[in-house]
Amino acid sequence: MQSTNSLTNSSQAFIELEDKYGAHNYHPLPVVLEKGDGVYVWDVDGKRYFDFLSAYSAVNQGHAHPKITDALIKQAQTLALTSRAFYNNCLGEYEKFVTEYFGFDKVLPMNTGAEAVETAIKLCRKWAYEKKGVAENQAQIIVCEGNFHGRTTTIVSFSSDPDSNHNFGPYPAGFISIPYNDTAALETALQQPNVAGFLVEPIQGEAGVYTPDDHFMREARALCSQYNALFIADEVQTGIARTGSLLAVCGNCTCENKCEQQANTYARPDILILGKALSGGVYPVSAVLANDDIMMVIKPGQHGSTFGGNPIAAKVAIAALEVISDEKLIQNARLLGDLFRQEMQKIIAENDLIVKVRGKGLLNAIVVNDSPDSDTAWRLCLALKENGLLAKPTHGNIIRFAPPLVITEAQLLECVSIIKHTIQSFKK
């Protein structure tokens, strides 16, 4: 960890405040940010950095995007919250917009990614009991090893990460875990009794941007159809242009527009989970989308949220999705993602500190040539910070790189130079 001697007094004061009064459930990089604009953030001492995490892909549209922030400010000055006890004049407009944008009949609005995943689990189980005929309380949902779907007690019950689930039990039953990217294991699990659905990340971001084989999502979709189980795509991190397609689950299709609209059937989910970039990072907004035959099993009083579907969220989400289309961020992520991986391969060829780059679009990771138990990746991120680029390790020896999708080619190449210089001068 970086010595406190390299931090200014003002930065250290803010860090000490959090340390004293906040729960110690995070281990942040020692930088204190106070401003953001596009691909840049500034610390309290005025130093500028490239943001290569984008708030875990929530800030796809860039920091402080004027269209999104204007939507938030204007609506906040008019009407912020009604609860769902009453109608408001924003929610219906948003529901029409988002369902047409992604090609589903209905949306159930929530606030955070974990809430949206919990919603999808409840929806899948209720569908299984009322439509598939599974005996009550017997439904099973297939999940993957290495998953990260959130932090609630239900979700961590099927995590394979001991940091996520150790000493938080007892846990509920109802989940079958299989290896990720294993079609044969999925089919075997689908043949078990009472299977309601398959919950999967198209790319496992928290696991280190673990990218499956090109055929995995397509075959998973086909197997779920064959065995009458719901295919549930958790696109909280991967969705909304991050991987060079509107949805990562459809990123290997061959349609002409490369899934710039959700009109294809390549690996179309039965239930789609969205969050993070649905608001451009300026407000908590998440959503679960499905068609009527699934969504309409939920009746009044059976699920909800005080803040879900509030007027600010509705206006912000519309603006955020319009930015994705208007600024062609899908295409930018696809083109610059290819360029980034090409440049990383050049660095790998010249330096044995990095052994692999993987990812899609502008969701990528490099694998450091050291043990997952080492602190090499952490110290490399500290060195990158000193050189003006912010990134964070995941799973020990992996560094995730996910800049805002508004980044230009010139900015990306400048960042590549920072990464190259840092790696070349780094002493393991």
RORO-377203 format. One record per residue (C-alpha): x, y, z; residue in three letters. Coordinates in steps of 0.25 Angstrom, whole numbers, padded with zeros to 4 digits, always signed. Example, Ala and Ser with C-alpha at 12.3 -4.5 7.8 and 13.67 -1.06 7.14 Angstrom:
% residues 2
+0049-0018+0031ALA
+0055-0004+0029SER
***
This chain:
% residues 428
+0000+0000+0000MET
+0005+0014-0003GLN
+0011+0021+0009SER
+0003+0033+0015THR
+0015+0042+0012ASN
+0012+0042-0002SER
-0002+0048+0000LEU
-0004+0063+0003THR
-0010+0067+0016ASN
-0023+0070+0010SER
-0024+0057+0003SER
-0020+0049+0016GLN
-0031+0057+0024ALA
-0042+0052+0015PHE
-0037+0038+0016ILE
-0036+0038+0031GLU
-0050+0043+0032LEU
-0055+0031+0024GLU
-0046+0022+0032ASP
-0051+0027+0045LYS
-0066+0029+0042TYR
-0069+0019+0031GLY
-0070+0004+0031ALA
-0057-0003+0026HIS
-0064-0011+0014ASN
-0056-0005+0003TYR
-0041-0003+0001HIS
-0040+0009-0009PRO
-0028+0014-0016LEU
-0022+0025-0008PRO
-0027+0037-0017VAL
-0038+0047-0013VAL
-0046+0052-0024LEU
-0055+0064-0025GLU
-0058+0067-0040LYS
-0060+0059-0053GLY
-0063+0063-0067ASP
-0063+0053-0079GLY
-0052+0043-0077VAL
-0045+0051-0067TYR
-0045+0053-0051VAL
-0038+0062-0042TRP
-0033+0060-0028ASP
-0034+0070-0017VAL
-0021+0076-0020ASP
-0024+0079-0035GLY
-0017+0067-0041LYS
-0024+0061-0053ARG
-0025+0046-0056TYR
-0031+0038-0067PHE
-0043+0030-0061ASP
-0041+0015-0065PHE
-0051+0009-0056LEU
-0063+0018-0060SER
-0070+0015-0046ALA
-0070+0000-0050TYR
-0076+0003-0064SER
-0087+0013-0058ALA
-0081+0025-0065VAL
-0081+0020-0079ASN
-0086+0033-0084GLN
-0074+0041-0077GLY
-0074+0049-0064HIS
-0084+0061-0063ALA
-0090+0059-0077HIS
-0098+0071-0079PRO
-0110+0065-0085LYS
-0112+0055-0073ILE
-0109+0065-0062THR
-0118+0075-0068ASP
-0129+0065-0068ALA
-0126+0062-0054LEU
-0126+0076-0049ILE
-0139+0080-0057LYS
-0147+0069-0051GLN
-0141+0070-0037ALA
-0146+0085-0037GLN
-0160+0080-0042THR
-0164+0067-0035LEU
-0154+0057-0029ALA
-0162+0045-0023LEU
-0177+0041-0022THR
-0175+0026-0018SER
-0183+0017-0026ARG
-0195+0020-0018ALA
-0199+0030-0029PHE
-0196+0031-0044TYR
-0186+0042-0049ASN
-0185+0048-0062ASN
-0171+0043-0065CYS
-0171+0028-0062LEU
-0180+0024-0073GLY
-0172+0031-0083GLU
-0159+0025-0078TYR
-0166+0011-0078GLU
-0170+0012-0093LYS
-0156+0018-0097PHE
-0148+0007-0090VAL
-0156-0005-0094THR
-0156+0000-0109GLU
-0141+0003-0108TYR
-0138-0012-0103PHE
-0150-0019-0110GLY
-0158-0024-0098PHE
-0173-0023-0094ASP
-0171-0018-0080LYS
-0161-0013-0070VAL
-0160-0013-0055LEU
-0152-0001-0050PRO
-0143-0002-0038MET
-0131+0006-0033ASN
-0118-0003-0031THR
-0113-0015-0039GLY
-0114-0024-0027ALA
-0129-0020-0025GLU
-0131-0023-0040ALA
-0124-0037-0039VAL
-0133-0040-0027GLU
-0145-0035-0035THR
-0141-0045-0046ALA
-0140-0056-0037ILE
-0154-0054-0031LYS
-0160-0052-0045LEU
-0153-0065-0050CYS
-0158-0073-0038ARG
-0172-0068-0039LYS
-0172-0071-0053TRP
-0168-0085-0050ALA
-0179-0088-0040TYR
-0190-0081-0048GLU
-0186-0084-0063LYS
-0177-0096-0063LYS
-0184-0104-0052GLY
-0172-0106-0043VAL
-0176-0110-0029ALA
-0177-0098-0019GLU
-0163-0095-0012ASN
-0156-0105-0021GLN
-0151-0096-0032ALA
-0136-0097-0035GLN
-0128-0086-0043ILE
-0115-0089-0049ILE
-0103-0080-0047VAL
-0089-0080-0050CYS
-0076-0081-0042GLU
-0068-0068-0041GLY
-0081-0060-0042ASN
-0083-0046-0036PHE
-0098-0042-0036HIS
-0098-0033-0024GLY
-0097-0033-0009ARG
-0110-0037-0003THR
-0111-0050+0006THR
-0119-0057-0005THR
-0109-0054-0016ILE
-0096-0056-0008VAL
-0102-0070-0004SER
-0098-0075-0018PHE
-0085-0067-0019SER
-0072-0075-0020SER
-0064-0064-0014ASP
-0061-0066+0001PRO
-0060-0051+0003ASP
-0074-0050-0001SER
-0081-0061+0006ASN
-0073-0065+0018HIS
-0080-0063+0032ASN
-0093-0057+0025PHE
-0101-0069+0026GLY
-0111-0077+0028PRO
-0114-0076+0013TYR
-0126-0080+0005PRO
-0126-0092-0004ALA
-0131-0092-0019GLY
-0118-0090-0027PHE
-0110-0100-0035ILE
-0095-0095-0038SER
-0088-0100-0050ILE
-0075-0096-0057PRO
-0075-0083-0065TYR
-0074-0085-0080ASN
-0078-0100-0079ASP
-0089-0103-0089THR
-0089-0118-0085ALA
-0090-0115-0070ALA
-0102-0105-0073LEU
-0109-0116-0080GLU
-0107-0126-0069THR
-0112-0116-0059ALA
-0124-0113-0068LEU
-0128-0127-0067GLN
-0130-0127-0052GLN
-0144-0126-0047PRO
-0151-0112-0044ASN
-0141-0104-0052VAL
-0147-0090-0054ALA
-0136-0082-0061GLY
-0121-0079-0063PHE
-0115-0066-0058LEU
-0102-0062-0064VAL
-0093-0050-0067GLU
-0089-0050-0082PRO
-0075-0046-0077ILE
-0071-0048-0063GLN
-0066-0034-0060GLY
-0063-0035-0045GLU
-0056-0049-0047ALA
-0046-0042-0056GLY
-0053-0039-0069VAL
-0054-0054-0071TYR
-0060-0055-0086THR
-0066-0068-0090PRO
-0065-0075-0103ASP
-0073-0068-0115ASP
-0083-0079-0115HIS
-0086-0080-0100PHE
-0097-0070-0100MET
-0104-0075-0113ARG
-0104-0089-0108GLU
-0108-0085-0094ALA
-0120-0078-0100ARG
-0124-0090-0109ALA
-0122-0100-0097LEU
-0132-0091-0088CYS
-0142-0092-0099SER
-0141-0107-0101GLN
-0143-0109-0086TYR
-0153-0098-0083ASN
-0145-0090-0074ALA
-0143-0075-0074LEU
-0130-0069-0079PHE
-0127-0058-0070ILE
-0116-0048-0074ALA
-0109-0040-0063ASP
-0104-0028-0072GLU
-0103-0018-0060VAL
-0088-0016-0064GLN
-0087-0021-0078THR
-0099-0015-0084GLY
-0102-0002-0090ILE
-0091-0001-0100ALA
-0079-0005-0091ARG
-0075-0017-0099THR
-0077-0011-0113GLY
-0091-0016-0114SER
-0104-0011-0108LEU
-0104-0023-0100LEU
-0092-0032-0098ALA
-0101-0045-0098VAL
-0103-0042-0113CYS
-0089-0037-0116GLY
-0085-0049-0125ASN
-0097-0048-0135CYS
-0095-0045-0149THR
-0106-0036-0151CYS
-0102-0024-0160GLU
-0103-0013-0149ASN
-0096-0022-0139LYS
-0107-0021-0129CYS
-0108-0006-0128GLU
-0123-0009-0126GLN
-0128-0020-0118GLN
-0136-0026-0130ALA
-0128-0039-0132ASN
-0130-0053-0127THR
-0116-0057-0126TYR
-0116-0060-0111ALA
-0128-0051-0106ARG
-0131-0053-0091PRO
-0145-0056-0086ASP
-0141-0046-0074ILE
-0131-0035-0076LEU
-0125-0028-0064ILE
-0119-0014-0065LEU
-0113-0004-0056GLY
-0101+0005-0055LYS
-0100+0012-0068ALA
-0115+0013-0069LEU
-0114+0026-0062SER
-0100+0030-0067GLY
-0095+0029-0053GLY
-0102+0041-0048VAL
-0114+0034-0040TYR
-0117+0020-0036PRO
-0126+0014-0047VAL
-0128-0001-0050SER
-0138-0009-0058ALA
-0143-0023-0061VAL
-0149-0025-0075LEU
-0157-0037-0079ALA
-0169-0040-0088ASN
-0184-0040-0083ASP
-0184-0056-0082ASP
-0173-0054-0071ILE
-0175-0040-0065MET
-0190-0041-0063MET
-0189-0052-0052VAL
-0185-0040-0043ILE
-0198-0034-0037LYS
-0200-0022-0028PRO
-0194-0023-0014GLY
-0185-0035-0018GLN
-0172-0026-0021HIS
-0168-0012-0021GLY
-0159+0000-0017SER
-0162+0013-0011THR
-0152+0020-0020PHE
-0153+0010-0032GLY
-0158+0018-0044GLY
-0157+0031-0038ASN
-0158+0044-0047PRO
-0144+0047-0046ILE
-0139+0033-0050ALA
-0149+0033-0062ALA
-0144+0046-0068LYS
-0129+0042-0065VAL
-0130+0029-0071ALA
-0137+0034-0084ILE
-0126+0044-0086ALA
-0115+0034-0083ALA
-0120+0024-0093LEU
-0121+0036-0103GLU
-0107+0039-0101VAL
-0103+0025-0105ILE
-0110+0026-0118SER
-0107+0040-0122ASP
-0092+0040-0119GLU
-0090+0026-0125LYS
-0084+0020-0113LEU
-0086+0006-0117ILE
-0078+0008-0129GLN
-0067+0015-0122ASN
-0066+0004-0111ALA
-0065-0006-0122ARG
-0054+0001-0130LEU
-0046+0006-0118LEU
-0047-0007-0111GLY
-0040-0014-0123ASP
-0029-0004-0123LEU
-0027-0004-0108PHE
-0025-0020-0108ARG
-0016-0019-0120GLN
-0007-0009-0113GLU
-0007-0017-0100MET
-0002-0029-0108GLN
+0009-0021-0113LYS
+0013-0018-0098ILE
+0012-0032-0095ILE
+0021-0036-0106ALA
+0032-0027-0100GLU
+0030-0029-0085ASN
+0028-0041-0077ASP
+0021-0034-0066LEU
+0007-0035-0073ILE
+0003-0049-0079VAL
-0010-0047-0084LYS
-0021-0037-0089VAL
-0035-0040-0090ARG
-0049-0034-0092GLY
-0059-0028-0102LYS
-0061-0014-0106GLY
-0056-0005-0095LEU
-0057-0015-0084LEU
-0044-0021-0083ASN
-0034-0027-0073ALA
-0019-0030-0073ILE
-0013-0042-0065VAL
-0001-0039-0057VAL
+0010-0049-0057ASN
+0009-0052-0042ASP
+0001-0060-0032SER
-0013-0055-0029PRO
-0008-0054-0014ASP
+0002-0044-0018SER
+0001-0029-0017ASP
+0008-0027-0030THR
-0005-0022-0037ALA
-0008-0013-0026TRP
+0005-0007-0026ARG
+0004-0005-0042LEU
-0009+0002-0040CYS
-0002+0011-0030LEU
+0009+0014-0040ALA
-0002+0016-0051LEU
-0008+0026-0042LYS
+0005+0034-0040GLU
+0005+0035-0055ASN
-0009+0040-0057GLY
-0018+0028-0059LEU
-0027+0021-0049LEU
-0030+0007-0050ALA
-0033-0004-0039LYS
-0029-0019-0037PRO
-0039-0030-0037THR
-0036-0044-0032HIS
-0022-0041-0028GLY
-0013-0041-0041ASN
-0023-0035-0051ILE
-0025-0021-0054ILE
-0039-0016-0060ARG
-0038-0005-0071PHE
-0052+0001-0074ALA
-0051+0016-0078PRO
-0063+0024-0081PRO
-0068+0021-0095LEU
-0067+0036-0099VAL
-0052+0034-0100ILE
-0045+0038-0113THR
-0035+0030-0120GLU
-0024+0041-0117ALA
-0028+0040-0102GLN
-0028+0025-0103LEU
-0014+0025-0109LEU
-0009+0035-0098GLU
-0014+0025-0088CYS
-0007+0013-0095VAL
+0006+0021-0094SER
+0004+0023-0079ILE
+0001+0008-0077ILE
+0013+0005-0085LYS
+0023+0014-0078HIS
+0018+0010-0065THR
+0020-0005-0068ILE
+0033-0003-0074GLN
+0038+0005-0061SER
+0031-0004-0051PHE
+0040-0013-0042LYS
+0033-0025-0037LYS
***
